[in-house]
Amino acid sequence: MALTAFEIGKLKIAAHVREELDRAGISADSIRCKSGGTHTHANTARLIVTVDGSPTHVDFKAHEVEECEVIVAGEVWHKIAGFIDRLRRSE
């Protein structure tokens, strides 16, 4: 069974965030990218990064995630950069 553009995008976003955290010198306990369920809408992916036991999240709309099927760029890249900056300031 092949992965959808949405599923591939979630994986790309998580991998990109891992790289950016490493560059920023932030050690994450976990990085998860979830969708559906009781805490997120079906057309939303929630990226949850836990640092020192404290989870922080940012949400992406389905079209943003699907745009990342090949590479994380554009508005999503900027959203992630802002998210990493917030994590850096909270350390």
PyMOL Python script that loads the backbone (N, CA, C, O; Angstrom):
from pymol import cmd

cmd.read_pdbstr("""\
ATOM      1  N   MET A   1       0.836  -1.172   0.000  1.00  0.00           N
ATOM      2  CA  MET A   1       0.000   0.000   0.000  1.00  0.00           C
ATOM      3  C   MET A   1       0.886   1.242   0.000  1.00  0.00           C
ATOM      4  O   MET A   1       1.765   1.375   0.852  1.00  0.00           O
ATOM      5  N   ALA A   2       0.669   2.126  -0.921  1.00  0.00           N
ATOM      6  CA  ALA A   2       1.469   3.341  -1.053  1.00  0.00           C
ATOM      7  C   ALA A   2       0.995   4.401  -0.058  1.00  0.00           C
ATOM      8  O   ALA A   2      -0.184   4.478   0.287  1.00  0.00           O
ATOM      9  N   LEU A   3       1.947   5.210   0.386  1.00  0.00           N
ATOM     10  CA  LEU A   3       1.610   6.321   1.279  1.00  0.00           C
ATOM     11  C   LEU A   3       0.981   7.459   0.479  1.00  0.00           C
ATOM     12  O   LEU A   3       1.327   7.677  -0.683  1.00  0.00           O
ATOM     13  N   THR A   4       0.061   8.177   1.107  1.00  0.00           N
ATOM     14  CA  THR A   4      -0.556   9.337   0.460  1.00  0.00           C
ATOM     15  C   THR A   4       0.383  10.535   0.561  1.00  0.00           C
ATOM     16  O   THR A   4       1.351  10.509   1.321  1.00  0.00           O
ATOM     17  N   ALA A   5       0.093  11.584  -0.208  1.00  0.00           N
ATOM     18  CA  ALA A   5       0.877  12.815  -0.138  1.00  0.00           C
ATOM     19  C   ALA A   5       0.837  13.390   1.274  1.00  0.00           C
ATOM     20  O   ALA A   5       1.833  13.946   1.739  1.00  0.00           O
ATOM     21  N   PHE A   6      -0.295  13.267   1.963  1.00  0.00           N
ATOM     22  CA  PHE A   6      -0.439  13.751   3.329  1.00  0.00           C
ATOM     23  C   PHE A   6       0.480  12.987   4.284  1.00  0.00           C
ATOM     24  O   PHE A   6       1.156  13.595   5.114  1.00  0.00           O
ATOM     25  N   GLU A   7       0.505  11.662   4.171  1.00  0.00           N
ATOM     26  CA  GLU A   7       1.354  10.842   5.039  1.00  0.00           C
ATOM     27  C   GLU A   7       2.832  11.101   4.778  1.00  0.00           C
ATOM     28  O   GLU A   7       3.622  11.186   5.718  1.00  0.00           O
ATOM     29  N   ILE A   8       3.210  11.226   3.515  1.00  0.00           N
ATOM     30  CA  ILE A   8       4.605  11.518   3.170  1.00  0.00           C
ATOM     31  C   ILE A   8       4.975  12.908   3.682  1.00  0.00           C
ATOM     32  O   ILE A   8       6.069  13.102   4.211  1.00  0.00           O
ATOM     33  N   GLY A   9       4.077  13.868   3.531  1.00  0.00           N
ATOM     34  CA  GLY A   9       4.327  15.216   4.022  1.00  0.00           C
ATOM     35  C   GLY A   9       4.565  15.247   5.518  1.00  0.00           C
ATOM     36  O   GLY A   9       5.451  15.960   5.988  1.00  0.00           O
ATOM     37  N   LYS A  10       3.781  14.481   6.278  1.00  0.00           N
ATOM     38  CA  LYS A  10       3.976  14.416   7.730  1.00  0.00           C
ATOM     39  C   LYS A  10       5.372  13.887   8.062  1.00  0.00           C
ATOM     40  O   LYS A  10       6.041  14.407   8.954  1.00  0.00           O
ATOM     41  N   LEU A  11       5.808  12.853   7.342  1.00  0.00           N
ATOM     42  CA  LEU A  11       7.151  12.307   7.567  1.00  0.00           C
ATOM     43  C   LEU A  11       8.234  13.320   7.223  1.00  0.00           C
ATOM     44  O   LEU A  11       9.217  13.454   7.951  1.00  0.00           O
ATOM     45  N   LYS A  12       8.054  14.039   6.106  1.00  0.00           N
ATOM     46  CA  LYS A  12       9.031  15.055   5.697  1.00  0.00           C
ATOM     47  C   LYS A  12       9.119  16.178   6.723  1.00  0.00           C
ATOM     48  O   LYS A  12      10.211  16.643   7.049  1.00  0.00           O
ATOM     49  N   ILE A  13       7.966  16.614   7.233  1.00  0.00           N
ATOM     50  CA  ILE A  13       7.948  17.678   8.236  1.00  0.00           C
ATOM     51  C   ILE A  13       8.676  17.225   9.505  1.00  0.00           C
ATOM     52  O   ILE A  13       9.496  17.968  10.045  1.00  0.00           O
ATOM     53  N   ALA A  14       8.385  16.024   9.977  1.00  0.00           N
ATOM     54  CA  ALA A  14       9.044  15.515  11.181  1.00  0.00           C
ATOM     55  C   ALA A  14      10.559  15.421  10.981  1.00  0.00           C
ATOM     56  O   ALA A  14      11.320  15.780  11.880  1.00  0.00           O
ATOM     57  N   ALA A  15      10.998  14.951   9.834  1.00  0.00           N
ATOM     58  CA  ALA A  15      12.431  14.849   9.553  1.00  0.00           C
ATOM     59  C   ALA A  15      13.070  16.234   9.486  1.00  0.00           C
ATOM     60  O   ALA A  15      14.172  16.437   9.997  1.00  0.00           O
ATOM     61  N   HIS A  16      12.385  17.180   8.862  1.00  0.00           N
ATOM     62  CA  HIS A  16      12.902  18.546   8.764  1.00  0.00           C
ATOM     63  C   HIS A  16      13.039  19.166  10.156  1.00  0.00           C
ATOM     64  O   HIS A  16      14.035  19.824  10.458  1.00  0.00           O
ATOM     65  N   VAL A  17      12.033  18.948  10.994  1.00  0.00           N
ATOM     66  CA  VAL A  17      12.084  19.494  12.353  1.00  0.00           C
ATOM     67  C   VAL A  17      13.248  18.877  13.127  1.00  0.00           C
ATOM     68  O   VAL A  17      13.936  19.581  13.865  1.00  0.00           O
ATOM     69  N   ARG A  18      13.472  17.588  12.969  1.00  0.00           N
ATOM     70  CA  ARG A  18      14.614  16.933  13.634  1.00  0.00           C
ATOM     71  C   ARG A  18      15.928  17.609  13.226  1.00  0.00           C
ATOM     72  O   ARG A  18      16.774  17.884  14.076  1.00  0.00           O
ATOM     73  N   GLU A  19      16.096  17.872  11.943  1.00  0.00           N
ATOM     74  CA  GLU A  19      17.308  18.547  11.455  1.00  0.00           C
ATOM     75  C   GLU A  19      17.442  19.940  12.047  1.00  0.00           C
ATOM     76  O   GLU A  19      18.524  20.327  12.488  1.00  0.00           O
ATOM     77  N   GLU A  20      16.352  20.695  12.060  1.00  0.00           N
ATOM     78  CA  GLU A  20      16.392  22.066  12.569  1.00  0.00           C
ATOM     79  C   GLU A  20      16.646  22.103  14.072  1.00  0.00           C
ATOM     80  O   GLU A  20      17.332  23.000  14.562  1.00  0.00           O
ATOM     81  N   LEU A  21      16.103  21.143  14.801  1.00  0.00           N
ATOM     82  CA  LEU A  21      16.387  21.065  16.235  1.00  0.00           C
ATOM     83  C   LEU A  21      17.858  20.776  16.475  1.00  0.00           C
ATOM     84  O   LEU A  21      18.477  21.371  17.358  1.00  0.00           O
ATOM     85  N   ASP A  22      18.419  19.864  15.692  1.00  0.00           N
ATOM     86  CA  ASP A  22      19.849  19.555  15.805  1.00  0.00           C
ATOM     87  C   ASP A  22      20.692  20.794  15.533  1.00  0.00           C
ATOM     88  O   ASP A  22      21.642  21.073  16.264  1.00  0.00           O
ATOM     89  N   ARG A  23      20.348  21.539  14.481  1.00  0.00           N
ATOM     90  CA  ARG A  23      21.087  22.773  14.153  1.00  0.00           C
ATOM     91  C   ARG A  23      21.001  23.801  15.273  1.00  0.00           C
ATOM     92  O   ARG A  23      21.961  24.526  15.536  1.00  0.00           O
ATOM     93  N   ALA A  24      19.843  23.859  15.931  1.00  0.00           N
ATOM     94  CA  ALA A  24      19.632  24.833  17.006  1.00  0.00           C
ATOM     95  C   ALA A  24      20.207  24.350  18.340  1.00  0.00           C
ATOM     96  O   ALA A  24      20.215  25.093  19.321  1.00  0.00           O
ATOM     97  N   GLY A  25      20.684  23.111  18.371  1.00  0.00           N
ATOM     98  CA  GLY A  25      21.245  22.568  19.608  1.00  0.00           C
ATOM     99  C   GLY A  25      20.185  22.212  20.632  1.00  0.00           C
ATOM    100  O   GLY A  25      20.450  22.215  21.835  1.00  0.00           O
ATOM    101  N   ILE A  26      18.992  21.908  20.163  1.00  0.00           N
ATOM    102  CA  ILE A  26      17.887  21.543  21.053  1.00  0.00           C
ATOM    103  C   ILE A  26      17.705  20.029  21.008  1.00  0.00           C
ATOM    104  O   ILE A  26      17.522  19.443  19.942  1.00  0.00           O
ATOM    105  N   SER A  27      17.758  19.414  22.176  1.00  0.00           N
ATOM    106  CA  SER A  27      17.591  17.970  22.264  1.00  0.00           C
ATOM    107  C   SER A  27      16.136  17.652  22.577  1.00  0.00           C
ATOM    108  O   SER A  27      15.634  18.014  23.641  1.00  0.00           O
ATOM    109  N   ALA A  28      15.467  16.985  21.664  1.00  0.00           N
ATOM    110  CA  ALA A  28      14.052  16.654  21.833  1.00  0.00           C
ATOM    111  C   ALA A  28      13.901  15.249  22.403  1.00  0.00           C
ATOM    112  O   ALA A  28      14.602  14.318  22.005  1.00  0.00           O
ATOM    113  N   ASP A  29      12.969  15.119  23.344  1.00  0.00           N
ATOM    114  CA  ASP A  29      12.630  13.802  23.871  1.00  0.00           C
ATOM    115  C   ASP A  29      11.852  13.015  22.820  1.00  0.00           C
ATOM    116  O   ASP A  29      12.048  11.810  22.661  1.00  0.00           O
ATOM    117  N   SER A  30      10.965  13.713  22.101  1.00  0.00           N
ATOM    118  CA  SER A  30      10.193  13.056  21.041  1.00  0.00           C
ATOM    119  C   SER A  30       9.683  14.087  20.042  1.00  0.00           C
ATOM    120  O   SER A  30       9.520  15.267  20.353  1.00  0.00           O
ATOM    121  N   ILE A  31       9.440  13.599  18.837  1.00  0.00           N
ATOM    122  CA  ILE A  31       8.846  14.399  17.764  1.00  0.00           C
ATOM    123  C   ILE A  31       7.750  13.529  17.156  1.00  0.00           C
ATOM    124  O   ILE A  31       8.016  12.422  16.688  1.00  0.00           O
ATOM    125  N   ARG A  32       6.521  14.036  17.165  1.00  0.00           N
ATOM    126  CA  ARG A  32       5.404  13.287  16.604  1.00  0.00           C
ATOM    127  C   ARG A  32       4.604  14.193  15.688  1.00  0.00           C
ATOM    128  O   ARG A  32       4.484  15.393  15.935  1.00  0.00           O
ATOM    129  N   CYS A  33       4.066  13.623  14.650  1.00  0.00           N
ATOM    130  CA  CYS A  33       3.192  14.358  13.742  1.00  0.00           C
ATOM    131  C   CYS A  33       1.917  13.528  13.610  1.00  0.00           C
ATOM    132  O   CYS A  33       1.897  12.504  12.927  1.00  0.00           O
ATOM    133  N   LYS A  34       0.850  13.987  14.276  1.00  0.00           N
ATOM    134  CA  LYS A  34      -0.400  13.232  14.362  1.00  0.00           C
ATOM    135  C   LYS A  34      -1.501  13.925  13.575  1.00  0.00           C
ATOM    136  O   LYS A  34      -1.449  15.132  13.336  1.00  0.00           O
ATOM    137  N   SER A  35      -2.494  13.146  13.179  1.00  0.00           N
ATOM    138  CA  SER A  35      -3.670  13.715  12.521  1.00  0.00           C
ATOM    139  C   SER A  35      -4.885  12.880  12.900  1.00  0.00           C
ATOM    140  O   SER A  35      -4.775  11.711  13.270  1.00  0.00           O
ATOM    141  N   GLY A  36      -6.050  13.522  12.796  1.00  0.00           N
ATOM    142  CA  GLY A  36      -7.271  12.832  13.174  1.00  0.00           C
ATOM    143  C   GLY A  36      -7.350  12.672  14.678  1.00  0.00           C
ATOM    144  O   GLY A  36      -6.622  13.349  15.404  1.00  0.00           O
ATOM    145  N   GLY A  37      -8.194  11.816  15.155  1.00  0.00           N
ATOM    146  CA  GLY A  37      -8.320  11.582  16.582  1.00  0.00           C
ATOM    147  C   GLY A  37      -9.177  12.634  17.264  1.00  0.00           C
ATOM    148  O   GLY A  37      -9.866  13.411  16.604  1.00  0.00           O
ATOM    149  N   THR A  38      -9.129  12.653  18.579  1.00  0.00           N
ATOM    150  CA  THR A  38      -9.988  13.550  19.344  1.00  0.00           C
ATOM    151  C   THR A  38      -9.410  14.947  19.510  1.00  0.00           C
ATOM    152  O   THR A  38     -10.158  15.881  19.799  1.00  0.00           O
ATOM    153  N   HIS A  39      -8.113  15.119  19.338  1.00  0.00           N
ATOM    154  CA  HIS A  39      -7.484  16.408  19.591  1.00  0.00           C
ATOM    155  C   HIS A  39      -7.185  17.225  18.337  1.00  0.00           C
ATOM    156  O   HIS A  39      -6.829  18.399  18.438  1.00  0.00           O
ATOM    157  N   THR A  40      -7.323  16.627  17.175  1.00  0.00           N
ATOM    158  CA  THR A  40      -7.086  17.364  15.928  1.00  0.00           C
ATOM    159  C   THR A  40      -8.198  17.056  14.936  1.00  0.00           C
ATOM    160  O   THR A  40      -8.806  15.986  14.976  1.00  0.00           O
ATOM    161  N   HIS A  41      -8.449  17.993  14.062  1.00  0.00           N
ATOM    162  CA  HIS A  41      -9.433  17.792  13.001  1.00  0.00           C
ATOM    163  C   HIS A  41      -8.850  16.866  11.943  1.00  0.00           C
ATOM    164  O   HIS A  41      -7.633  16.705  11.846  1.00  0.00           O
ATOM    165  N   ALA A  42      -9.714  16.268  11.165  1.00  0.00           N
ATOM    166  CA  ALA A  42      -9.277  15.335  10.122  1.00  0.00           C
ATOM    167  C   ALA A  42      -8.397  16.018   9.082  1.00  0.00           C
ATOM    168  O   ALA A  42      -7.540  15.369   8.483  1.00  0.00           O
ATOM    169  N   ASN A  43      -8.593  17.312   8.857  1.00  0.00           N
ATOM    170  CA  ASN A  43      -7.810  18.019   7.832  1.00  0.00           C
ATOM    171  C   ASN A  43      -6.642  18.791   8.441  1.00  0.00           C
ATOM    172  O   ASN A  43      -6.169  19.770   7.864  1.00  0.00           O
ATOM    173  N   THR A  44      -6.180  18.343   9.615  1.00  0.00           N
ATOM    174  CA  THR A  44      -5.084  19.004  10.316  1.00  0.00           C
ATOM    175  C   THR A  44      -4.060  17.975  10.767  1.00  0.00           C
ATOM    176  O   THR A  44      -4.408  16.865  11.168  1.00  0.00           O
ATOM    177  N   ALA A  45      -2.786  18.365  10.695  1.00  0.00           N
ATOM    178  CA  ALA A  45      -1.714  17.554  11.271  1.00  0.00           C
ATOM    179  C   ALA A  45      -1.107  18.365  12.407  1.00  0.00           C
ATOM    180  O   ALA A  45      -0.813  19.549  12.243  1.00  0.00           O
ATOM    181  N   ARG A  46      -0.924  17.739  13.538  1.00  0.00           N
ATOM    182  CA  ARG A  46      -0.334  18.408  14.691  1.00  0.00           C
ATOM    183  C   ARG A  46       1.065  17.862  14.923  1.00  0.00           C
ATOM    184  O   ARG A  46       1.252  16.666  15.146  1.00  0.00           O
ATOM    185  N   LEU A  47       2.039  18.754  14.869  1.00  0.00           N
ATOM    186  CA  LEU A  47       3.426  18.408  15.167  1.00  0.00           C
ATOM    187  C   LEU A  47       3.636  18.672  16.648  1.00  0.00           C
ATOM    188  O   LEU A  47       3.434  19.793  17.115  1.00  0.00           O
ATOM    189  N   ILE A  48       4.042  17.646  17.392  1.00  0.00           N
ATOM    190  CA  ILE A  48       4.264  17.761  18.829  1.00  0.00           C
ATOM    191  C   ILE A  48       5.729  17.448  19.102  1.00  0.00           C
ATOM    192  O   ILE A  48       6.215  16.363  18.783  1.00  0.00           O
ATOM    193  N   VAL A  49       6.417  18.407  19.691  1.00  0.00           N
ATOM    194  CA  VAL A  49       7.821  18.230  20.067  1.00  0.00           C
ATOM    195  C   VAL A  49       7.898  18.318  21.581  1.00  0.00           C
ATOM    196  O   VAL A  49       7.424  19.284  22.178  1.00  0.00           O
ATOM    197  N   THR A  50       8.492  17.314  22.198  1.00  0.00           N
ATOM    198  CA  THR A  50       8.660  17.307  23.645  1.00  0.00           C
ATOM    199  C   THR A  50      10.124  17.553  23.959  1.00  0.00           C
ATOM    200  O   THR A  50      11.001  16.808  23.521  1.00  0.00           O
ATOM    201  N   VAL A  51      10.379  18.616  24.731  1.00  0.00           N
ATOM    202  CA  VAL A  51      11.726  18.985  25.157  1.00  0.00           C
ATOM    203  C   VAL A  51      11.714  19.071  26.677  1.00  0.00           C
ATOM    204  O   VAL A  51      10.900  19.791  27.256  1.00  0.00           O
ATOM    205  N   ASP A  52      12.612  18.341  27.319  1.00  0.00           N
ATOM    206  CA  ASP A  52      12.681  18.309  28.783  1.00  0.00           C
ATOM    207  C   ASP A  52      11.330  17.994  29.414  1.00  0.00           C
ATOM    208  O   ASP A  52      10.964  18.587  30.428  1.00  0.00           O
ATOM    209  N   GLY A  53      10.596  17.072  28.823  1.00  0.00           N
ATOM    210  CA  GLY A  53       9.319  16.632  29.355  1.00  0.00           C
ATOM    211  C   GLY A  53       8.141  17.541  29.068  1.00  0.00           C
ATOM    212  O   GLY A  53       7.016  17.224  29.452  1.00  0.00           O
ATOM    213  N   SER A  54       8.372  18.677  28.396  1.00  0.00           N
ATOM    214  CA  SER A  54       7.291  19.620  28.099  1.00  0.00           C
ATOM    215  C   SER A  54       6.925  19.567  26.621  1.00  0.00           C
ATOM    216  O   SER A  54       7.737  19.927  25.768  1.00  0.00           O
ATOM    217  N   PRO A  55       5.705  19.120  26.308  1.00  0.00           N
ATOM    218  CA  PRO A  55       5.285  19.080  24.899  1.00  0.00           C
ATOM    219  C   PRO A  55       4.833  20.462  24.414  1.00  0.00           C
ATOM    220  O   PRO A  55       4.187  21.211  25.146  1.00  0.00           O
ATOM    221  N   THR A  56       5.183  20.778  23.178  1.00  0.00           N
ATOM    222  CA  THR A  56       4.757  21.999  22.502  1.00  0.00           C
ATOM    223  C   THR A  56       4.302  21.578  21.116  1.00  0.00           C
ATOM    224  O   THR A  56       4.875  20.661  20.527  1.00  0.00           O
ATOM    225  N   HIS A  57       3.273  22.240  20.586  1.00  0.00           N
ATOM    226  CA  HIS A  57       2.776  21.806  19.281  1.00  0.00           C
ATOM    227  C   HIS A  57       2.523  22.983  18.350  1.00  0.00           C
ATOM    228  O   HIS A  57       2.392  24.133  18.769  1.00  0.00           O
ATOM    229  N   VAL A  58       2.462  22.643  17.074  1.00  0.00           N
ATOM    230  CA  VAL A  58       2.056  23.558  16.020  1.00  0.00           C
ATOM    231  C   VAL A  58       1.197  22.747  15.051  1.00  0.00           C
ATOM    232  O   VAL A  58       1.490  21.582  14.781  1.00  0.00           O
ATOM    233  N   ASP A  59       0.141  23.365  14.532  1.00  0.00           N
ATOM    234  CA  ASP A  59      -0.774  22.678  13.621  1.00  0.00           C
ATOM    235  C   ASP A  59      -0.542  23.113  12.179  1.00  0.00           C
ATOM    236  O   ASP A  59      -0.192  24.262  11.906  1.00  0.00           O
ATOM    237  N   PHE A  60      -0.743  22.178  11.272  1.00  0.00           N
ATOM    238  CA  PHE A  60      -0.645  22.424   9.839  1.00  0.00           C
ATOM    239  C   PHE A  60      -1.935  21.963   9.178  1.00  0.00           C
ATOM    240  O   PHE A  60      -2.481  20.918   9.533  1.00  0.00           O
ATOM    241  N   LYS A  61      -2.415  22.727   8.232  1.00  0.00           N
ATOM    242  CA  LYS A  61      -3.586  22.331   7.452  1.00  0.00           C
ATOM    243  C   LYS A  61      -3.169  21.259   6.448  1.00  0.00           C
ATOM    244  O   LYS A  61      -1.995  21.153   6.094  1.00  0.00           O
ATOM    245  N   ALA A  62      -4.129  20.472   5.996  1.00  0.00           N
ATOM    246  CA  ALA A  62      -3.851  19.356   5.097  1.00  0.00           C
ATOM    247  C   ALA A  62      -3.090  19.806   3.851  1.00  0.00           C
ATOM    248  O   ALA A  62      -2.139  19.143   3.438  1.00  0.00           O
ATOM    249  N   HIS A  63      -3.500  20.933   3.244  1.00  0.00           N
ATOM    250  CA  HIS A  63      -2.813  21.365   2.027  1.00  0.00           C
ATOM    251  C   HIS A  63      -1.364  21.760   2.314  1.00  0.00           C
ATOM    252  O   HIS A  63      -0.502  21.599   1.449  1.00  0.00           O
ATOM    253  N   GLU A  64      -1.081  22.274   3.513  1.00  0.00           N
ATOM    254  CA  GLU A  64       0.304  22.606   3.873  1.00  0.00           C
ATOM    255  C   GLU A  64       1.148  21.341   3.964  1.00  0.00           C
ATOM    256  O   GLU A  64       2.286  21.308   3.495  1.00  0.00           O
ATOM    257  N   VAL A  65       0.585  20.305   4.568  1.00  0.00           N
ATOM    258  CA  VAL A  65       1.299  19.037   4.718  1.00  0.00           C
ATOM    259  C   VAL A  65       1.545  18.404   3.352  1.00  0.00           C
ATOM    260  O   VAL A  65       2.650  17.940   3.069  1.00  0.00           O
ATOM    261  N   GLU A  66       0.524  18.386   2.515  1.00  0.00           N
ATOM    262  CA  GLU A  66       0.653  17.776   1.191  1.00  0.00           C
ATOM    263  C   GLU A  66       1.671  18.503   0.325  1.00  0.00           C
ATOM    264  O   GLU A  66       2.320  17.879  -0.515  1.00  0.00           O
ATOM    265  N   GLU A  67       1.827  19.826   0.517  1.00  0.00           N
ATOM    266  CA  GLU A  67       2.832  20.589  -0.228  1.00  0.00           C
ATOM    267  C   GLU A  67       4.249  20.152   0.128  1.00  0.00           C
ATOM    268  O   GLU A  67       5.185  20.415  -0.627  1.00  0.00           O
ATOM    269  N   CYS A  68       4.413  19.492   1.266  1.00  0.00           N
ATOM    270  CA  CYS A  68       5.733  19.056   1.728  1.00  0.00           C
ATOM    271  C   CYS A  68       6.076  17.639   1.290  1.00  0.00           C
ATOM    272  O   CYS A  68       7.040  17.052   1.782  1.00  0.00           O
ATOM    273  N   GLU A  69       5.296  17.089   0.372  1.00  0.00           N
ATOM    274  CA  GLU A  69       5.534  15.719  -0.086  1.00  0.00           C
ATOM    275  C   GLU A  69       6.944  15.552  -0.646  1.00  0.00           C
ATOM    276  O   GLU A  69       7.553  14.495  -0.478  1.00  0.00           O
ATOM    277  N   VAL A  70       7.463  16.574  -1.304  1.00  0.00           N
ATOM    278  CA  VAL A  70       8.791  16.491  -1.901  1.00  0.00           C
ATOM    279  C   VAL A  70       9.836  17.187  -1.035  1.00  0.00           C
ATOM    280  O   VAL A  70      10.896  16.625  -0.761  1.00  0.00           O
ATOM    281  N   ILE A  71       9.535  18.416  -0.603  1.00  0.00           N
ATOM    282  CA  ILE A  71      10.481  19.198   0.197  1.00  0.00           C
ATOM    283  C   ILE A  71       9.713  20.182   1.071  1.00  0.00           C
ATOM    284  O   ILE A  71       8.666  20.696   0.675  1.00  0.00           O
ATOM    285  N   VAL A  72      10.244  20.438   2.262  1.00  0.00           N
ATOM    286  CA  VAL A  72       9.638  21.421   3.157  1.00  0.00           C
ATOM    287  C   VAL A  72      10.150  22.797   2.733  1.00  0.00           C
ATOM    288  O   VAL A  72      11.348  23.073   2.802  1.00  0.00           O
ATOM    289  N   ALA A  73       9.233  23.650   2.295  1.00  0.00           N
ATOM    290  CA  ALA A  73       9.618  24.975   1.801  1.00  0.00           C
ATOM    291  C   ALA A  73       8.462  25.948   2.016  1.00  0.00           C
ATOM    292  O   ALA A  73       7.393  25.573   2.496  1.00  0.00           O
ATOM    293  N   GLY A  74       8.699  27.188   1.654  1.00  0.00           N
ATOM    294  CA  GLY A  74       7.649  28.200   1.668  1.00  0.00           C
ATOM    295  C   GLY A  74       7.108  28.497   3.047  1.00  0.00           C
ATOM    296  O   GLY A  74       7.854  28.564   4.024  1.00  0.00           O
ATOM    297  N   GLU A  75       5.795  28.674   3.115  1.00  0.00           N
ATOM    298  CA  GLU A  75       5.134  29.069   4.368  1.00  0.00           C
ATOM    299  C   GLU A  75       5.331  28.029   5.468  1.00  0.00           C
ATOM    300  O   GLU A  75       5.486  28.392   6.634  1.00  0.00           O
ATOM    301  N   VAL A  76       5.326  26.754   5.120  1.00  0.00           N
ATOM    302  CA  VAL A  76       5.525  25.711   6.135  1.00  0.00           C
ATOM    303  C   VAL A  76       6.930  25.827   6.722  1.00  0.00           C
ATOM    304  O   VAL A  76       7.108  25.683   7.931  1.00  0.00           O
ATOM    305  N   TRP A  77       7.911  26.081   5.888  1.00  0.00           N
ATOM    306  CA  TRP A  77       9.292  26.249   6.372  1.00  0.00           C
ATOM    307  C   TRP A  77       9.349  27.408   7.361  1.00  0.00           C
ATOM    308  O   TRP A  77       9.991  27.297   8.405  1.00  0.00           O
ATOM    309  N   HIS A  78       8.686  28.518   7.043  1.00  0.00           N
ATOM    310  CA  HIS A  78       8.672  29.680   7.936  1.00  0.00           C
ATOM    311  C   HIS A  78       7.929  29.377   9.237  1.00  0.00           C
ATOM    312  O   HIS A  78       8.341  29.823  10.309  1.00  0.00           O
ATOM    313  N   LYS A  79       6.851  28.630   9.144  1.00  0.00           N
ATOM    314  CA  LYS A  79       6.080  28.252  10.333  1.00  0.00           C
ATOM    315  C   LYS A  79       6.941  27.396  11.261  1.00  0.00           C
ATOM    316  O   LYS A  79       6.920  27.574  12.479  1.00  0.00           O
ATOM    317  N   ILE A  80       7.692  26.473  10.680  1.00  0.00           N
ATOM    318  CA  ILE A  80       8.577  25.611  11.471  1.00  0.00           C
ATOM    319  C   ILE A  80       9.709  26.438  12.080  1.00  0.00           C
ATOM    320  O   ILE A  80      10.070  26.226  13.237  1.00  0.00           O
ATOM    321  N   ALA A  81      10.265  27.365  11.326  1.00  0.00           N
ATOM    322  CA  ALA A  81      11.342  28.223  11.856  1.00  0.00           C
ATOM    323  C   ALA A  81      10.849  29.012  13.064  1.00  0.00           C
ATOM    324  O   ALA A  81      11.568  29.125  14.057  1.00  0.00           O
ATOM    325  N   GLY A  82       9.645  29.553  12.999  1.00  0.00           N
ATOM    326  CA  GLY A  82       9.066  30.268  14.131  1.00  0.00           C
ATOM    327  C   GLY A  82       8.833  29.347  15.323  1.00  0.00           C
ATOM    328  O   GLY A  82       9.044  29.744  16.469  1.00  0.00           O
ATOM    329  N   PHE A  83       8.400  28.127  15.055  1.00  0.00           N
ATOM    330  CA  PHE A  83       8.175  27.140  16.103  1.00  0.00           C
ATOM    331  C   PHE A  83       9.494  26.794  16.802  1.00  0.00           C
ATOM    332  O   PHE A  83       9.545  26.729  18.030  1.00  0.00           O
ATOM    333  N   ILE A  84      10.549  26.573  16.034  1.00  0.00           N
ATOM    334  CA  ILE A  84      11.869  26.266  16.594  1.00  0.00           C
ATOM    335  C   ILE A  84      12.360  27.450  17.431  1.00  0.00           C
ATOM    336  O   ILE A  84      12.931  27.261  18.505  1.00  0.00           O
ATOM    337  N   ASP A  85      12.137  28.663  16.938  1.00  0.00           N
ATOM    338  CA  ASP A  85      12.543  29.858  17.676  1.00  0.00           C
ATOM    339  C   ASP A  85      11.827  29.929  19.022  1.00  0.00           C
ATOM    340  O   ASP A  85      12.442  30.287  20.026  1.00  0.00           O
ATOM    341  N   ARG A  86      10.534  29.590  19.057  1.00  0.00           N
ATOM    342  CA  ARG A  86       9.787  29.569  20.332  1.00  0.00           C
ATOM    343  C   ARG A  86      10.371  28.530  21.270  1.00  0.00           C
ATOM    344  O   ARG A  86      10.490  28.779  22.470  1.00  0.00           O
ATOM    345  N   LEU A  87      10.738  27.369  20.743  1.00  0.00           N
ATOM    346  CA  LEU A  87      11.355  26.328  21.580  1.00  0.00           C
ATOM    347  C   LEU A  87      12.695  26.801  22.125  1.00  0.00           C
ATOM    348  O   LEU A  87      13.021  26.551  23.286  1.00  0.00           O
ATOM    349  N   ARG A  88      13.461  27.474  21.302  1.00  0.00           N
ATOM    350  CA  ARG A  88      14.777  27.977  21.711  1.00  0.00           C
ATOM    351  C   ARG A  88      14.630  28.973  22.860  1.00  0.00           C
ATOM    352  O   ARG A  88      15.394  28.933  23.825  1.00  0.00           O
ATOM    353  N   ARG A  89      13.646  29.865  22.753  1.00  0.00           N
ATOM    354  CA  ARG A  89      13.435  30.893  23.786  1.00  0.00           C
ATOM    355  C   ARG A  89      12.896  30.303  25.081  1.00  0.00           C
ATOM    356  O   ARG A  89      13.089  30.883  26.150  1.00  0.00           O
ATOM    357  N   SER A  90      12.227  29.167  25.003  1.00  0.00           N
ATOM    358  CA  SER A  90      11.646  28.565  26.223  1.00  0.00           C
ATOM    359  C   SER A  90      12.638  27.701  26.990  1.00  0.00           C
ATOM    360  O   SER A  90      12.336  27.233  28.087  1.00  0.00           O
ATOM    361  N   GLU A  91      13.814  27.487  26.422  1.00  0.00           N
ATOM    362  CA  GLU A  91      14.816  26.658  27.119  1.00  0.00           C
ATOM    363  C   GLU A  91      15.399  27.396  28.300  1.00  0.00           C
ATOM    364  O   GLU A  91      16.254  26.859  29.003  1.00  0.00           O
TER     365      GLU A  91
END
""", "prot")
cmd.dss("prot")
cmd.show_as("cartoon", "prot")
cmd.util.cbc("prot")
cmd.orient("prot")
